[in-house]
């Protein structure tokens, strides 16, 4: 990335983009999720919606979508949306997860349940556990005054306690003492799953990125609700250790981009699809997996802005990590963004054009936040140009304005390939968080622009 210039976008440009974000949130995205998702009969959330926002009839509940919905509801409430209804939605979602997904005998949480709460896939998958910690911590931060009239308990502190319990479970059952980091796939009894496509012999950047996110948010919640508590320092240390592990082991030594999968000793491996997890991944043409030099533009920039956020929350030395963040953004600007038709491609090598040129909704969402982070942190005008490119693409092609949510996948010519609004892996998490983050960051930039 070029030398810092202290660039601040013109106020009129910021205002124009902020107005579109505000309109999308208040008139489309927030209304959609205020009226979709909550399972009024059994509790928790129903997450499958077709292109018209109508339920598809699928009712399996996944730990990942239940917890991501809790997070998104809590975050929307924290940002002032919903007039209290999002806090109520998050609370009932947390109650459903703790009642039905939690394994009170062996600890941890099951992967999927039937609509009424009976466990289906009883495996313990750390990806889902990371989002449980993240979501319950966000609920504790956003809804400290929530009440549970039926039980008389304090939901915020109960959620924080459950997040802490889950963190302790991971540290005692999933942590790799020999090589560092965490194993990710376990049977119900916490025995490792088989190797290969069942994941028992693999580690990933994706899961460790979300564990960083989870432990950092848990630290933030403890600091907010229990300032001075003994948990603060060990939680901060655990989050910082994951950050260093990511930066030292999981980034390509030449290109600075994310490597996807690893052996237990951190030897990089070709990324394969796992049997029961990545339900929305695209198929690869090679049975051996994606090329070893393959990288995801969306994951790279998501890692960049989450690193930036975590460093701030944990009060770490920003100068130590800033060059790594900038390389992630720089790579996306050079190879990931479609400067002709708009948006961010899916995947490609470290030093050449994109191999997979489809455009996923979540990668657009994360790129928007990352590009604004690049403007705020580094004052680089190219990040603003990147933001404007992806913003226009999202507004013109990705958002289903008639319904309020985003299409899942478009091709390189901006034609819709996957048109559903909700799925086992797609709900409000990426879209809502992205728009709320952009709103917050554009507002800060506007204040700076007006201040001169």
C-alpha positions as CSV (number, residue, x, y, z in Angstrom):
1,X,0.0,0.0,0.0
2,X,1.2,3.5,-0.7
3,X,2.7,5.8,1.9
4,X,0.2,7.2,4.3
5,X,-1.3,10.4,3.0
6,X,-3.8,11.3,5.7
7,X,-6.5,11.3,3.0
8,X,-10.0,12.0,4.1
9,X,-12.8,11.7,1.5
10,X,-14.8,14.8,0.6
11,X,-17.7,15.3,2.9
12,X,-20.2,15.3,0.0
13,X,-19.0,11.9,-1.1
14,X,-19.2,10.5,2.4
15,X,-22.7,11.9,2.9
16,X,-24.0,10.4,-0.3
17,X,-22.8,6.9,0.6
18,X,-24.0,7.3,4.2
19,X,-27.5,8.2,3.0
20,X,-27.7,5.0,1.0
21,X,-26.6,3.0,3.9
22,X,-29.1,4.6,6.2
23,X,-31.9,4.1,3.8
24,X,-31.0,0.4,3.2
25,X,-30.9,-0.2,7.0
26,X,-34.0,1.6,8.0
27,X,-36.2,0.8,5.0
28,X,-35.0,-2.6,3.9
29,X,-32.6,-4.7,5.9
30,X,-33.8,-3.9,9.5
31,X,-37.5,-4.3,8.6
32,X,-36.8,-7.6,6.9
33,X,-35.2,-9.1,10.0
34,X,-37.7,-7.5,12.4
35,X,-40.4,-9.6,10.7
36,X,-38.4,-12.7,9.6
37,X,-36.6,-15.4,11.5
38,X,-38.1,-15.8,14.9
39,X,-39.8,-19.2,15.4
40,X,-42.9,-18.2,17.3
41,X,-43.9,-21.8,17.9
42,X,-40.7,-23.4,19.3
43,X,-38.3,-20.5,19.9
44,X,-35.0,-19.8,18.2
45,X,-34.8,-18.8,14.6
46,X,-36.0,-20.2,11.2
47,X,-33.4,-19.2,8.6
48,X,-34.5,-20.5,5.2
49,X,-36.1,-18.0,2.9
50,X,-36.5,-17.9,-0.9
51,X,-35.8,-15.0,-3.1
52,X,-39.1,-13.4,-2.2
53,X,-38.4,-13.7,1.5
54,X,-40.9,-16.6,2.0
55,X,-40.1,-19.6,4.1
56,X,-38.9,-22.6,2.1
57,X,-40.2,-25.2,4.5
58,X,-36.7,-26.2,5.7
59,X,-36.6,-26.1,9.5
60,X,-33.3,-27.6,10.6
61,X,-31.6,-25.3,13.1
62,X,-27.8,-25.0,12.9
63,X,-25.7,-23.7,15.8
64,X,-23.9,-21.4,13.4
65,X,-27.1,-19.6,12.2
66,X,-28.8,-19.6,15.6
67,X,-25.8,-17.9,17.3
68,X,-25.2,-15.5,14.3
69,X,-28.8,-14.4,14.5
70,X,-28.4,-13.7,18.3
71,X,-25.3,-11.6,17.5
72,X,-27.0,-9.6,14.7
73,X,-30.1,-8.9,16.8
74,X,-28.0,-7.8,19.8
75,X,-25.8,-5.6,17.5
76,X,-28.9,-4.0,15.9
77,X,-30.3,-3.2,19.3
78,X,-26.9,-1.8,20.4
79,X,-27.0,0.5,17.4
80,X,-30.4,1.8,18.3
81,X,-32.7,-0.2,15.9
82,X,-35.9,-2.1,16.7
83,X,-37.2,-0.2,19.7
84,X,-36.3,-3.1,22.0
85,X,-37.6,-5.9,19.8
86,X,-34.1,-7.0,18.7
87,X,-33.1,-7.4,22.3
88,X,-36.1,-9.6,22.9
89,X,-35.3,-11.6,19.8
90,X,-31.7,-12.1,20.9
91,X,-32.9,-13.2,24.4
92,X,-35.3,-15.8,23.2
93,X,-32.7,-17.1,20.7
94,X,-30.1,-17.5,23.5
95,X,-32.6,-19.3,25.6
96,X,-33.4,-21.8,22.8
97,X,-29.7,-22.5,22.2
98,X,-28.9,-22.9,25.8
99,X,-31.8,-25.2,26.3
100,X,-31.5,-27.4,23.3
101,X,-28.0,-27.2,21.8
102,X,-26.0,-27.3,25.1
103,X,-24.7,-30.8,26.1
104,X,-25.2,-30.7,29.9
105,X,-23.5,-34.1,30.2
106,X,-20.3,-33.8,28.1
107,X,-20.1,-30.0,27.8
108,X,-20.1,-28.1,24.6
109,X,-22.8,-27.6,22.0
110,X,-24.3,-29.8,19.3
111,X,-24.0,-28.8,15.6
112,X,-27.7,-29.1,14.5
113,X,-31.1,-29.6,15.9
114,X,-34.6,-30.2,14.7
115,X,-37.0,-27.3,14.7
116,X,-38.4,-28.3,18.1
117,X,-34.9,-28.7,19.6
118,X,-34.1,-32.4,19.4
119,X,-30.4,-32.7,18.5
120,X,-29.6,-34.1,15.0
121,X,-25.9,-33.8,14.4
122,X,-24.4,-34.2,17.8
123,X,-20.8,-33.4,16.8
124,X,-18.9,-30.7,18.6
125,X,-17.5,-28.3,15.9
126,X,-15.5,-25.4,17.1
127,X,-16.6,-23.1,14.4
128,X,-20.1,-23.0,16.1
129,X,-18.6,-22.7,19.6
130,X,-16.7,-19.6,18.5
131,X,-19.9,-17.9,17.5
132,X,-21.7,-18.9,20.7
133,X,-19.0,-17.1,22.7
134,X,-19.1,-14.1,20.2
135,X,-22.9,-13.9,20.2
136,X,-23.5,-14.3,24.0
137,X,-20.8,-11.7,24.7
138,X,-22.5,-9.3,22.3
139,X,-25.8,-9.9,23.9
140,X,-24.3,-9.1,27.3
141,X,-22.8,-5.9,26.0
142,X,-25.9,-4.8,24.1
143,X,-28.7,-5.8,26.5
144,X,-27.4,-5.4,30.1
145,X,-30.8,-4.3,31.3
146,X,-32.7,-7.3,29.8
147,X,-35.0,-9.1,32.2
148,X,-36.3,-12.7,32.2
149,X,-39.6,-12.4,34.1
150,X,-40.1,-16.2,34.0
151,X,-36.9,-17.2,35.8
152,X,-36.1,-14.0,37.6
153,X,-32.5,-14.3,36.4
154,X,-30.3,-11.5,34.9
155,X,-30.0,-12.6,31.2
156,X,-26.9,-10.5,30.5
157,X,-24.8,-11.9,33.3
158,X,-26.2,-15.4,32.6
159,X,-25.1,-15.1,28.9
160,X,-21.7,-13.9,30.0
161,X,-21.3,-16.9,32.3
162,X,-22.3,-19.3,29.5
163,X,-19.8,-17.6,27.2
164,X,-17.1,-18.1,29.9
165,X,-18.1,-21.7,30.4
166,X,-17.8,-22.4,26.6
167,X,-14.4,-20.6,26.5
168,X,-13.2,-22.9,29.3
169,X,-14.5,-26.0,27.5
170,X,-12.5,-25.1,24.4
171,X,-9.3,-24.5,26.4
172,X,-9.6,-27.8,28.2
173,X,-10.8,-30.0,25.3
174,X,-9.9,-28.5,21.9
175,X,-6.6,-26.8,22.6
176,X,-3.5,-28.4,21.0
177,X,-0.9,-28.3,23.7
178,X,1.9,-29.6,21.5
179,X,1.6,-27.3,18.5
180,X,-0.6,-24.4,19.7
181,X,-4.0,-23.4,18.4
182,X,-7.2,-25.5,18.4
183,X,-8.4,-28.7,16.8
184,X,-11.8,-28.1,15.2
185,X,-13.8,-31.3,14.7
186,X,-15.0,-33.6,17.5
187,X,-17.5,-36.3,18.1
188,X,-20.2,-35.9,20.8
189,X,-17.8,-37.3,23.4
190,X,-15.0,-35.0,22.3
191,X,-13.0,-37.7,20.6
192,X,-11.4,-36.5,17.3
193,X,-13.4,-37.0,14.2
194,X,-11.8,-39.1,11.4
195,X,-9.2,-37.4,9.3
196,X,-9.6,-35.8,5.8
197,X,-13.1,-34.7,4.9
198,X,-14.3,-35.1,8.5
199,X,-11.7,-32.7,9.6
200,X,-10.1,-34.5,12.6
201,X,-6.6,-33.9,11.4
202,X,-6.9,-30.3,10.2
203,X,-6.8,-26.7,11.5
204,X,-7.9,-23.6,9.7
205,X,-7.4,-19.9,9.5
206,X,-11.2,-19.4,9.4
207,X,-11.8,-21.0,12.8
208,X,-8.9,-19.3,14.4
209,X,-10.0,-15.9,13.0
210,X,-13.4,-16.4,14.6
211,X,-11.9,-17.6,17.9
212,X,-9.9,-14.4,17.9
213,X,-13.1,-12.5,17.3
214,X,-14.9,-14.5,20.1
215,X,-12.3,-14.2,22.8
216,X,-11.9,-10.5,22.1
217,X,-15.6,-9.9,22.3
218,X,-15.7,-11.9,25.5
219,X,-12.9,-9.8,26.9
220,X,-14.9,-6.7,26.0
221,X,-18.0,-7.9,27.6
222,X,-16.3,-8.9,30.9
223,X,-14.6,-5.5,30.9
224,X,-18.0,-3.8,30.4
225,X,-20.0,-5.8,33.0
226,X,-17.3,-6.9,35.4
227,X,-14.5,-4.3,35.3
228,X,-11.5,-5.4,37.2
229,X,-12.5,-9.1,37.2
230,X,-9.8,-11.7,37.3
231,X,-10.9,-13.1,33.9
232,X,-9.8,-10.0,32.1
233,X,-6.1,-10.7,31.9
234,X,-6.2,-14.4,30.9
235,X,-8.9,-13.7,28.3
236,X,-6.8,-10.8,26.9
237,X,-3.7,-13.1,26.8
238,X,-5.6,-15.9,25.0
239,X,-6.9,-13.5,22.4
240,X,-3.5,-12.0,21.9
241,X,-1.9,-15.5,21.5
242,X,-4.4,-16.4,18.7
243,X,-3.6,-13.1,17.0
244,X,0.2,-13.9,17.1
245,X,-0.5,-17.4,15.9
246,X,-2.4,-16.2,12.9
247,X,0.2,-13.7,12.0
248,X,3.1,-16.1,12.5
249,X,1.7,-19.3,11.1
250,X,-1.3,-18.7,8.8
251,X,-0.2,-16.0,6.4
252,X,1.8,-16.7,3.3
253,X,5.4,-15.7,3.9
254,X,5.8,-14.0,0.5
255,X,2.4,-12.5,-0.2
256,X,1.0,-11.9,3.3
257,X,-2.3,-13.5,2.3
258,X,-4.3,-16.1,4.3
259,X,-3.6,-19.8,4.0
260,X,-6.7,-21.8,4.5
261,X,-5.9,-25.2,6.1
262,X,-3.1,-26.8,8.0
263,X,-1.9,-30.1,9.5
264,X,-1.7,-30.1,13.3
265,X,2.0,-28.9,13.1
266,X,0.9,-26.0,10.9
267,X,2.2,-27.4,7.6
268,X,0.0,-25.8,5.0
269,X,-2.4,-28.2,3.2
270,X,-4.6,-27.9,0.1
271,X,-8.0,-26.8,1.3
272,X,-10.7,-29.5,1.0
273,X,-14.4,-29.3,1.6
274,X,-15.6,-30.9,4.9
275,X,-18.5,-33.3,4.9
276,X,-20.9,-31.6,7.3
277,X,-19.8,-28.0,7.7
278,X,-19.3,-25.7,4.8
279,X,-22.7,-26.1,3.3
280,X,-22.5,-23.1,1.0
281,X,-19.1,-23.6,-0.4
282,X,-18.6,-23.9,-4.2
283,X,-17.3,-27.2,-5.5
284,X,-13.7,-27.4,-6.7
285,X,-12.7,-29.1,-10.0
286,X,-9.8,-30.9,-8.2
287,X,-10.6,-33.7,-5.8
288,X,-7.3,-32.9,-4.0
289,X,-8.7,-29.5,-3.0
290,X,-7.9,-25.9,-3.9
291,X,-4.3,-25.1,-4.9
292,X,-1.9,-24.4,-2.1
293,X,-1.3,-20.8,-3.2
294,X,-5.1,-20.1,-3.3
295,X,-6.5,-17.4,-1.1
296,X,-9.9,-15.8,-0.3
297,X,-10.1,-12.1,-0.8
298,X,-13.1,-11.9,1.5
299,X,-11.5,-13.8,4.3
300,X,-8.3,-11.7,3.9
301,X,-10.0,-8.4,4.3
302,X,-12.3,-9.7,7.0
303,X,-9.2,-10.8,8.9
304,X,-7.7,-7.4,8.3
305,X,-10.5,-5.3,9.9
306,X,-11.1,-7.8,12.7
307,X,-7.4,-7.7,13.5
308,X,-7.6,-3.9,13.6
309,X,-10.7,-4.0,15.9
310,X,-9.2,-6.7,18.2
311,X,-5.9,-4.7,18.5
312,X,-7.9,-1.7,19.6
313,X,-10.0,-3.6,22.1
314,X,-7.1,-5.5,23.6
315,X,-4.8,-2.4,23.6
316,X,-2.0,-4.1,21.7
317,X,0.8,-2.5,19.8
318,X,-0.8,-1.4,16.6
319,X,2.5,-0.8,14.9
320,X,3.4,-4.4,15.2
321,X,0.4,-5.6,13.2
322,X,-0.4,-2.7,10.9
323,X,2.0,-3.8,8.1
324,X,0.2,-7.2,7.9
325,X,-3.2,-5.6,7.8
326,X,-2.1,-3.3,5.0
327,X,-0.8,-6.2,2.9
328,X,-4.2,-7.9,3.2
329,X,-6.0,-4.8,2.0
330,X,-3.4,-4.1,-0.7
331,X,-3.7,-7.6,-2.2
332,X,-7.5,-7.3,-2.4
333,X,-7.1,-3.9,-4.1
334,X,-4.7,-5.3,-6.6
335,X,-6.2,-8.6,-7.4
336,X,-9.6,-9.1,-5.7
337,X,-11.7,-6.1,-6.8
338,X,-13.4,-6.1,-10.2
339,X,-12.5,-2.6,-11.3
340,X,-14.5,-3.1,-14.5
341,X,-17.9,-4.5,-13.4
342,X,-17.7,-3.9,-9.6
343,X,-17.5,-6.1,-6.5
344,X,-15.0,-8.5,-5.1
345,X,-14.1,-11.9,-6.7
346,X,-14.1,-15.1,-4.6
347,X,-10.6,-16.5,-4.8
348,X,-7.2,-16.4,-6.5
349,X,-3.5,-16.9,-6.2
350,X,-1.1,-14.7,-4.2
351,X,0.4,-13.0,-7.3
352,X,-2.1,-13.1,-10.1
353,X,-5.7,-12.5,-11.3
354,X,-8.6,-14.2,-9.6
355,X,-9.3,-17.9,-10.4
356,X,-12.8,-18.0,-9.2
357,X,-14.5,-14.9,-10.4
358,X,-18.0,-15.3,-8.9
359,X,-18.9,-12.8,-6.2
360,X,-20.3,-13.9,-2.9
361,X,-22.5,-11.6,-0.7
362,X,-20.4,-12.1,2.5
363,X,-17.2,-11.1,0.7
364,X,-18.8,-7.9,-0.4
365,X,-20.0,-7.2,3.1
366,X,-16.6,-7.7,4.6
367,X,-14.7,-5.8,1.9
368,X,-16.9,-2.7,2.6
369,X,-15.9,-2.6,6.2
370,X,-12.2,-3.3,5.5
371,X,-11.9,-0.6,2.9
372,X,-13.3,1.9,5.3
373,X,-10.9,0.6,7.9
374,X,-8.1,1.2,5.5
375,X,-9.2,4.8,5.0
376,X,-9.5,5.4,8.8
377,X,-6.3,3.6,9.8
378,X,-3.9,4.4,6.9
379,X,-5.4,7.4,5.1
380,X,-5.0,5.7,1.7
381,X,-7.2,7.0,-1.1
382,X,-7.2,3.7,-2.9
383,X,-9.2,2.2,-0.1
384,X,-11.8,4.8,-0.6
385,X,-11.9,4.0,-4.3
386,X,-12.2,0.3,-3.4
387,X,-15.1,1.1,-1.0
388,X,-16.9,3.2,-3.6
389,X,-16.6,0.3,-6.1
390,X,-18.0,-2.4,-3.8
391,X,-20.7,-0.1,-2.4
392,X,-22.0,0.7,-5.8
393,X,-21.9,-3.0,-6.8
394,X,-23.8,-4.0,-3.6
395,X,-26.4,-1.3,-4.0
396,X,-27.0,-2.0,-7.7
397,X,-26.7,-5.7,-8.0
398,X,-26.5,-7.6,-4.6
399,X,-29.4,-6.2,-2.6
400,X,-32.8,-7.5,-3.4
401,X,-34.5,-4.1,-2.9
402,X,-38.0,-5.6,-3.3
403,X,-37.4,-7.8,-0.2
404,X,-34.6,-6.1,1.8
405,X,-31.9,-8.8,2.0
406,X,-29.0,-9.6,-0.2
407,X,-28.6,-12.3,-3.0
408,X,-26.1,-15.0,-2.0
409,X,-24.0,-15.4,-5.1
410,X,-23.4,-13.6,-8.5
411,X,-21.3,-14.5,-11.4
412,X,-18.5,-12.3,-12.9
413,X,-21.0,-10.5,-15.1
414,X,-23.1,-9.6,-12.1
415,X,-25.9,-12.1,-12.8
416,X,-27.6,-13.7,-9.8
417,X,-26.6,-17.4,-9.4
418,X,-28.0,-18.2,-5.8
419,X,-31.0,-16.1,-5.1
420,X,-32.2,-17.2,-1.6
421,X,-32.4,-14.7,1.2
422,X,-31.7,-17.1,4.0
423,X,-30.1,-20.5,4.3
424,X,-28.3,-22.8,6.8
425,X,-25.3,-20.5,6.3
426,X,-26.8,-17.2,5.3
427,X,-28.8,-14.9,7.7
428,X,-28.4,-11.4,9.0
429,X,-24.8,-11.7,10.4
430,X,-22.7,-10.5,7.5
431,X,-25.2,-8.1,6.0
432,X,-26.4,-6.5,9.2
433,X,-22.9,-6.2,10.7
434,X,-21.5,-4.7,7.5
435,X,-24.1,-2.0,7.2
436,X,-23.9,-1.1,10.9
437,X,-20.1,-1.0,10.8
438,X,-20.1,1.1,7.6
439,X,-22.7,3.5,9.1
440,X,-20.5,3.9,12.2
441,X,-17.3,4.4,10.2
442,X,-18.8,6.7,7.6
443,X,-20.2,8.9,10.4
444,X,-16.7,9.2,11.9
445,X,-15.1,10.0,8.6
446,X,-17.8,12.6,8.0
447,X,-17.0,14.3,11.3
448,X,-13.4,14.4,10.4
449,X,-14.1,15.8,6.9
450,X,-16.2,18.6,8.4
451,X,-13.7,19.3,11.0
452,X,-11.2,20.0,8.2
